[in-house]
Amino acid sequence: MPKKYPDEVRERAVRMTLDRVQDYPSMWAACRELAPKLSVGPETLRKWVRQAQSDAGERTGPTSEELEEIKRLKRENRDCARQVIETI
């Protein structure tokens, strides 16, 4: 599935949110307030911010590179399983 938003939009939105989060009682409040101004959904923005924080080592969780590797390995496993089934 293609990305709905260009990387530049994501990066700008994350930067803007992180720059302004201290003005809000929570990250969710910041995302709810800023998302409509950025033409994205608040949950989408929250996920982008969390992923950016993981990528920067500020939050626990898989980085974007690790998530891509996991996707690649799952696809590889699915292909291998398919080949095994076809040879039976």
Secondary structure as GFF3:
##gff-version 3
##sequence-region A 1 88
A	DSSP	alpha_helix	7	20	.	.	.	ID=ss1
A	DSSP	three_ten_helix	21	23	.	.	.	ID=ss2
A	DSSP	alpha_helix	27	38	.	.	.	ID=ss3
A	DSSP	alpha_helix	42	55	.	.	.	ID=ss4
A	DSSP	alpha_helix	64	87	.	.	.	ID=ss5
###
